[in-house]
């Protein structure tokens, strides 16, 4: 990390408090300000043409933020005090707001209680409503641009991409390509359509979804798929992902994430009003810290290697953690019960018609064939606990409530398990089988003929 400079302009720098791809933020002080301030420093480098082009873009964003800041004075929007552009650098001076960004609370292991999330998003919605009434659309609402302190006070920051809708200028484009956060963009923003305050409300709806579930409403493996999903697909219901959330929230998020502009919230005040109605129904503000012990156990299992953290939490919510004594029947051959299990601790015997097939232990799956068989749907073997057993029990009806991404990776892992077991069964059968037809090679080549495609 580079050494903190002692002085920038009239400001004495105390320490570095944040660093991003384009700027470094310092805690600073000035004799004319009674409280410390935050100074965002952007350094320019004209040694390469591409860098010069990028620097000009940064300069444009900085000037946009300076222009916007003069028009906004709201308790939930960061205040800008000063801005200067020099030959080799530029800086923006703003109020110092100690706290974290909401990114910290979008991880499933750090999710906040519902009433706190609603309170933060409520304040954000009202701040965006105020900004639009001053003619400003933020255009880059995401968790990283919303700060929160230990008293749940929030500040929306980084108006560098803001659109001044009252400014009649051809240089104020609807979207600056290469800058922004696609996962939080509205369909109209991705398409390059003219924007109003509803684009910020869509992005705030994505933030709300992320903070409630620990995952994004639209997920994909590449940008093209992500864009397609945002434009064409509906998000899952949050109450489906987290059964502890009230179903009333589904309607709020659905309206915030409407692709049809006429059906989406018309302003931040309406969004905030519906959030307050949900908040009013919450009777208990106490929260119990999440027990991460079971998550840690599953995270280490080979079966869950391909799962993302949020998908493992999802599996924990829709499954049952069970313990049984030795000699307990778990599934019986011929039954139409499609539930299956994953061994956490202990041993399970697999048999067919009274004859033992195998013994399974930690991390192995039993009873999965009935679930994968979409026609007969019957258990093809018997599974019995031969020791005290702890296992994860999964019902297909519960698994069907999982998100498409979680369900897809789960079925893929089950098919992999079955394929490997089938391969081992072939090896075992071959030991007692007759000799295979021998392939001989003559001077004219192999006599074995391959089928043409």
C-alpha positions in Angstrom: 0.0 0.0 0.0 1.4 3.4 -1.0 2.3 5.9 1.7 -0.5 8.3 2.7 0.5 11.8 1.6 0.5 14.5 4.3 -1.4 17.2 2.5 -3.8 17.6 -0.5 -4.6 21.1 -1.3 -5.7 22.8 1.9 -6.5 19.5 3.6 -4.2 17.6 6.0 -4.7 13.8 5.6 -4.9 11.7 8.7 -5.3 8.2 7.4 -6.6 6.1 4.6 -10.2 4.8 5.2 -11.1 3.2 1.9 -9.7 2.2 -1.5 -11.5 1.4 -4.8 -10.6 0.8 -8.4 -10.5 4.5 -9.3 -10.0 6.4 -6.1 -8.6 6.4 -2.5 -10.5 7.9 0.4 -8.8 9.6 3.3 -9.9 10.9 6.6 -8.8 14.6 6.5 -9.2 17.8 8.4 -9.4 21.5 7.6 -9.2 24.5 10.0 -12.5 25.9 8.6 -14.5 22.6 9.3 -15.3 21.7 12.9 -15.5 18.0 12.1 -13.1 15.7 10.1 -14.0 15.2 6.4 -13.5 12.4 3.9 -11.3 13.3 0.9 -11.7 11.1 -2.3 -8.5 11.4 -4.3 -8.3 10.4 -8.0 -4.8 10.4 -9.6 -4.4 10.9 -13.4 -1.8 9.2 -15.5 -1.3 10.3 -19.1 1.5 8.0 -20.0 -0.7 5.8 -22.1 -3.5 6.6 -24.5 -5.9 4.2 -22.9 -5.2 5.5 -19.5 -5.7 9.1 -20.7 -9.1 8.1 -22.1 -10.0 6.5 -18.8 -8.8 9.5 -16.9 -11.1 11.8 -19.0 -14.0 9.5 -18.1 -13.2 9.7 -14.4 -13.0 13.5 -14.7 -16.4 13.5 -16.3 -17.8 11.4 -13.4 -16.2 13.7 -10.9 -17.6 16.8 -12.4 -21.1 15.2 -12.6 -20.8 14.4 -8.8 -19.8 18.0 -8.1 -22.7 19.4 -10.1 -25.2 17.0 -8.4 -24.0 17.7 -4.9 -24.8 21.4 -5.1 -28.5 20.5 -5.6 -28.9 17.9 -2.8 -29.3 18.5 0.9 -30.8 15.4 2.6 -29.9 13.6 5.8 -29.6 10.3 4.0 -27.4 11.6 1.1 -23.7 12.3 1.6 -22.9 16.0 1.6 -20.1 17.3 -0.7 -18.2 20.3 0.6 -15.5 20.9 -2.0 -14.0 19.6 -5.2 -10.8 20.5 -7.2 -9.3 19.3 -10.5 -5.6 19.6 -10.9 -3.2 18.6 -13.6 -2.2 15.2 -12.1 -5.1 14.6 -9.7 -8.6 15.6 -8.6 -10.3 15.3 -5.3 -13.7 15.5 -3.8 -14.3 16.5 -0.1 -17.4 15.2 1.6 -18.7 14.6 5.0 -17.1 11.8 6.9 -19.5 9.1 7.7 -18.0 6.2 9.8 -19.6 2.9 8.8 -19.7 0.1 6.3 -21.3 -0.3 3.0 -24.4 -2.6 2.7 -22.2 -5.1 0.8 -21.2 -6.5 4.3 -24.9 -7.4 4.9 -25.5 -9.1 1.6 -23.6 -12.2 2.6 -25.9 -14.9 4.0 -23.8 -15.4 7.1 -24.2 -11.6 7.9 -27.9 -11.1 7.0 -29.6 -8.5 9.3 -33.0 -8.9 11.0 -35.9 -8.0 8.8 -36.9 -4.9 10.7 -33.4 -3.4 10.3 -33.3 -4.2 6.5 -36.7 -2.6 6.0 -35.6 0.5 7.9 -32.5 1.0 5.8 -34.2 0.5 2.5 -37.1 2.7 3.6 -34.6 5.6 4.3 -32.9 4.9 0.9 -36.3 5.0 -0.9 -37.2 8.4 0.6 -33.7 9.8 -0.2 -34.1 8.7 -3.8 -37.5 10.2 -3.9 -36.1 13.5 -2.7 -33.2 13.4 -5.2 -35.7 12.9 -8.1 -37.8 15.8 -7.0 -34.5 17.9 -7.4 -34.2 16.5 -10.9 -31.5 13.8 -10.1 -31.5 10.1 -10.9 -28.6 8.2 -9.3 -28.3 5.4 -11.9 -25.8 3.3 -9.8 -27.7 2.2 -6.7 -26.0 -0.9 -5.3 -24.9 -2.0 -1.8 -21.4 -0.5 -2.3 -23.0 2.9 -2.7 -25.1 2.9 0.5 -23.3 3.4 3.8 -24.7 2.5 7.2 -23.4 3.2 10.7 -24.0 1.2 14.0 -27.3 3.1 14.5 -28.7 2.1 11.1 -28.3 5.6 9.8 -27.7 5.4 6.0 -26.1 7.7 3.5 -26.3 7.2 -0.3 -23.1 8.1 -1.9 -21.2 8.2 -5.3 -23.4 10.3 -7.5 -20.8 10.2 -10.3 -23.1 8.4 -12.7 -26.1 10.6 -11.7 -28.4 11.9 -14.5 -29.5 15.5 -14.3 -32.8 15.2 -16.0 -33.3 19.0 -16.1 -30.0 19.5 -18.0 -30.6 19.7 -21.7 -27.2 18.5 -22.9 -26.3 16.0 -25.5 -23.2 15.1 -23.5 -25.2 13.8 -20.6 -25.8 10.3 -22.0 -28.3 7.9 -20.5 -25.6 5.3 -19.7 -21.8 5.6 -19.7 -20.6 2.3 -21.1 -18.1 0.4 -19.1 -19.2 2.0 -15.8 -21.9 0.7 -13.6 -23.1 -2.5 -12.0 -25.1 -4.8 -14.4 -26.5 -7.1 -11.6 -28.4 -4.1 -10.2 -29.4 -2.4 -13.4 -33.0 -2.0 -14.6 -34.1 -3.5 -17.9 -34.5 0.0 -19.4 -31.0 0.9 -18.3 -29.5 -2.2 -20.0 -31.5 -1.4 -23.2 -30.2 2.2 -23.2 -33.7 3.7 -22.9 -34.4 7.1 -21.4 -34.4 6.9 -17.6 -36.4 8.3 -14.7 -36.6 7.7 -11.0 -38.1 4.2 -11.6 -34.7 2.8 -12.6 -33.3 3.7 -9.1 -36.3 2.0 -7.5 -35.6 -1.2 -9.5 -32.0 -1.2 -8.4 -33.1 -0.6 -4.8 -35.5 -3.5 -5.1 -32.5 -5.7 -6.1 -30.6 -4.4 -3.0 -33.6 -5.3 -0.8 -33.8 -8.8 -2.3 -30.0 -9.3 -1.8 -30.1 -8.2 1.8 -33.1 -10.4 2.6 -31.8 -13.6 0.9 -28.0 -13.3 0.6 -28.3 -13.8 -3.2 -29.1 -11.7 -6.2 -32.6 -12.1 -7.9 -30.9 -12.5 -11.3 -27.9 -14.7 -11.5 -25.9 -16.1 -14.4 -22.5 -17.5 -15.4 -21.8 -14.7 -17.9 -22.9 -11.1 -18.7 -25.0 -12.1 -21.7 -27.1 -14.6 -19.6 -27.4 -12.0 -16.9 -28.7 -9.4 -19.3 -31.2 -11.9 -20.7 -32.5 -12.8 -17.3 -32.9 -9.2 -16.1 -34.9 -8.3 -19.3 -36.9 -11.5 -19.7 -37.3 -13.6 -16.5 -39.1 -13.1 -13.2 -37.1 -13.3 -9.9 -37.9 -16.0 -7.3 -40.1 -15.1 -4.3 -38.1 -14.2 -1.2 -40.5 -16.1 1.0 -39.6 -19.2 -1.0 -35.9 -18.7 -0.5 -36.3 -17.8 3.2 -39.4 -19.2 4.8 -39.0 -16.9 7.8 -39.9 -13.9 5.6 -43.5 -12.7 5.4 -45.3 -13.4 2.1 -46.3 -9.7 2.0 -42.7 -8.9 1.0 -43.1 -10.9 -2.2 -45.6 -8.4 -3.5 -43.4 -5.4 -2.5 -40.3 -6.8 -4.3 -42.3 -8.0 -7.3 -43.6 -4.4 -7.8 -40.2 -2.9 -7.3 -38.7 -5.3 -9.9 -41.5 -5.0 -12.5 -40.2 -4.9 -16.0 -43.2 -2.9 -17.1 -42.6 0.7 -16.0 -46.3 1.4 -15.6 -46.6 -1.4 -13.1 -43.5 -0.5 -11.1 -43.5 1.9 -8.1 -44.0 5.4 -9.5 -41.8 7.0 -6.8 -39.7 6.3 -3.7 -42.4 7.5 -1.4 -44.8 4.7 -2.5 -42.1 2.1 -2.2 -41.3 3.3 1.3 -45.0 3.3 2.2 -45.4 -0.4 1.3 -42.2 -1.2 3.3 -43.6 0.5 6.3 -46.8 -1.6 6.0 -44.7 -4.7 6.2 -42.7 -3.3 9.1 -46.0 -2.7 11.0 -46.8 -6.4 10.8 -43.5 -7.4 12.5 -44.3 -7.9 16.1 -41.0 -9.2 17.3 -37.8 -7.2 16.7 -35.5 -9.6 18.5 -33.2 -11.8 16.5 -31.3 -15.0 17.3 -27.8 -15.2 15.9 -27.6 -17.8 13.1 -26.0 -21.1 14.0 -23.3 -21.7 11.4 -22.2 -25.1 12.7 -24.2 -27.2 10.3 -23.3 -24.9 7.4 -19.6 -25.5 8.1 -20.1 -29.3 8.1 -21.8 -29.3 4.8 -19.4 -26.8 3.3 -16.6 -29.4 3.8 -18.4 -32.3 2.2 -17.3 -33.4 -1.3 -20.9 -33.5 -2.4 -21.3 -29.8 -1.8 -18.1 -28.7 -3.5 -19.9 -27.2 -6.5 -22.5 -25.4 -4.4 -22.2 -21.7 -3.6 -22.5 -20.7 0.0 -26.0 -19.3 -0.5 -27.1 -22.6 -2.1 -25.9 -24.6 0.9 -27.9 -22.3 3.2 -30.9 -22.9 0.9 -30.5 -26.7 1.3 -30.3 -26.3 5.1 -33.6 -24.4 5.1 -35.5 -27.0 3.0 -34.1 -30.2 4.6 -34.3 -31.9 8.0 -31.3 -32.6 10.2 -32.1 -36.0 11.7 -30.5 -38.4 14.2 -31.5 -42.1 14.5 -30.4 -45.2 16.4 -28.7 -48.2 14.9 -30.9 -50.8 13.1 -33.3 -48.1 11.9 -34.8 -48.5 8.4 -34.3 -45.4 6.4 -35.8 -46.4 3.0 -37.3 -49.7 1.8 -37.1 -51.1 -1.7 -40.3 -50.9 -3.6 -41.7 -47.9 -1.6 -42.9 -44.9 -3.5 -41.5 -42.6 -0.8 -38.9 -40.5 -2.8 -37.1 -38.9 0.2 -33.4 -39.5 0.3 -30.5 -38.6 2.6 -26.9 -37.6 2.9 -24.8 -39.2 5.7 -23.4 -36.7 8.2 -22.0 -39.1 10.7 -22.4 -42.9 11.0 -22.8 -45.9 8.6 -25.6 -47.0 6.4 -26.1 -50.5 4.8 -27.5 -50.7 1.3 -29.2 -54.0 0.4 -31.5 -55.6 -2.2 -33.8 -58.6 -1.5 -32.0 -59.3 1.7 -28.5 -59.3 0.2 -26.0 -56.6 1.0 -24.7 -54.3 -1.8 -22.5 -51.8 0.0 -21.9 -49.7 3.1 -22.0 -45.9 3.0 -20.4 -43.3 5.3 -19.7 -39.6 5.7 -20.9 -37.4 2.8 -22.5 -40.3 0.8 -26.1 -40.3 -0.6 -28.7 -43.0 -0.2 -32.2 -43.3 -1.6 -31.5 -41.0 -4.5 -32.7 -43.3 -7.3 -36.4 -42.9 -6.5 -36.0 -39.2 -6.7 -34.2 -39.3 -10.1 -36.6 -41.8 -11.6 -39.3 -39.6 -13.1 -41.4 -42.6 -14.2 -41.6 -45.5 -11.6 -40.5 -43.3 -8.7 -39.8 -46.3 -6.4 -37.0 -47.1 -4.1 -34.6 -49.6 -5.7 -32.8 -50.7 -2.5 -33.2 -50.8 1.3 -31.1 -48.5 3.5 -30.6 -49.3 7.2 -28.6 -47.4 9.8 -26.1 -49.9 11.2 -24.7 -47.3 13.7 -26.1 -44.3 15.4 -26.6 -42.0 12.4 -26.9 -38.3 11.7 -28.0 -37.4 8.2 -29.6 -34.7 6.1 -33.1 -35.8 5.0 -34.5 -34.2 1.9 -38.1 -34.5 0.5 -38.6 -33.8 -3.2 -41.6 -31.6 -2.4 -39.3 -29.3 -0.3 -36.5 -29.4 -2.9 -39.0 -28.3 -5.6 -39.2 -25.0 -3.7 -35.5 -24.3 -4.1 -34.3 -21.7 -6.7 -33.6 -22.9 -10.2 -29.8 -22.5 -9.7 -29.8 -24.6 -6.5 -32.0 -27.3 -7.9 -29.9 -27.5 -11.1 -26.6 -28.0 -9.2 -28.3 -30.5 -6.8 -29.6 -32.7 -9.6 -26.2 -32.5 -11.4 -24.4 -33.7 -8.2 -26.9 -36.6 -7.8 -26.4 -37.7 -11.4 -22.6 -37.6 -10.9 -23.0 -39.8 -7.8 -25.1 -42.4 -9.7 -22.8 -42.4 -12.7 -19.8 -43.1 -10.5 -21.6 -45.9 -8.6 -22.7 -47.4 -11.9 -19.0 -47.4 -13.1 -18.0 -49.2 -10.0 -20.8 -51.7 -10.4 -19.5 -52.4 -14.0 -16.1 -53.1 -12.6 -17.5 -55.5 -10.0 -19.6 -57.3 -12.6 -16.7 -57.6 -15.0 -14.7 -59.7 -12.5 -17.2 -62.6 -12.8 -18.2 -62.1 -16.4 -17.1 -64.1 -19.4 -14.1 -62.9 -21.5 -15.0 -60.1 -23.9 -14.6 -60.3 -27.7 -11.0 -59.8 -28.6 -10.0 -57.0 -31.0 -7.3 -58.1 -33.3 -5.1 -55.9 -35.4 -4.1 -57.1 -38.9 -1.7 -55.5 -41.3 -4.6 -53.6 -42.9 -5.7 -52.0 -39.6 -8.2 -52.7 -36.8 -11.0 -55.1 -37.6 -13.4 -53.3 -35.2 -15.7 -51.0 -37.2 -16.8 -47.7 -35.8 -20.4 -46.4 -36.4 -20.5 -43.3 -38.5 -22.3 -40.3 -37.1 
